[in-house]
Amino acid sequence: MNRALGILLLLPRILLAIANSLLHVAIVLPYINSKQSTAFNFRARMLRSWAYTCRLIFGMQLSVYQQPSSRKIRGGCLIVSNHVSYWDAFTVGAIFKKTFLAKAEVQKIPILGKGARAAGLLFVERGSHKSRSETIGKIRKTLLSGQKIVVFPEGTTNNVPHVHKFNDGSFHALVSDQGRRKKIRLLPMAVSYSRFREHGWGNEPGLAHFLKSASYLYHRAVIVCGKPYFPTASSAREISAEAQSKCTELFAKAHFITGS
């Protein structure tokens, strides 16, 4: 029944999601070039609103397990998580007022690419050293201004239920200014899904994966957040390894709760 009704409602849901995306793009488009913190906060709220609405449209039930200290984080915070698929944008995106670090290819996606730029996402060309250096600078500047950024350090999605090795890239933003580093917290978290093998995006074409994983009346996602902390390691590699270890523990809890 769950799958049959999901298939029946798939097209109406897709049309609603497109309409939701167009609406949010139209709202944030006037702020696309604004550098003011008020504009950042507005775009972050709209990004959260878009993710929350998409999650409801596709019947994604979300359970969030948070430490009291992770509910209201003041100041800049780098939020790191494992990466399962594009569903993470709807789940992780729905619980924090923040922006994302995304690969540059996202900008080429119809509608969503325009919306991602308008929403203030940070983009990196993974094969370009110059782009990585510039992006690290943007991450550091954004964090020091008191904002929050979500990154997926695995660098890719997968349908294998474990946390893959983290890339060091974004963690360099936490070690460049020793005197200022104490201003930036790191929050580890993990996400899992009730049908992990189907929601996880491996090597299959994107459209085929979406149609398969979206064709259920409802789904369940679980997010488990750790405690925010100030990294004390002296290198990006050490900070990355510590964050990966914490996310691995959190993922084991999230995966157990989903029962997948």
Secondary structure, 3 states (H helix, E strand, C coil): CHHHHHHHHHHHHHHHHHHHHHHHHHHHHHHCCCCCHHHHHHHHHHHHHHHHHHHHHCCEEEEEECCHHHHCCCCCEEEEECCCCCHHHHHHHHCCCCEEEEEHHHHHCCCHHHHHHHCCCEEECCCCHHHHHHHHHHHHHHHHCCCEEEECCCCCCCCCCCCCCCCCHHHHHHCCCCCCHHHCEEEEEEEEECCHHHHCCCCCCHHHHHHHHHCCCCEEEEEEECCCECCCCCCHHHHHHHHHHHHHHHHHHHHHHHCC
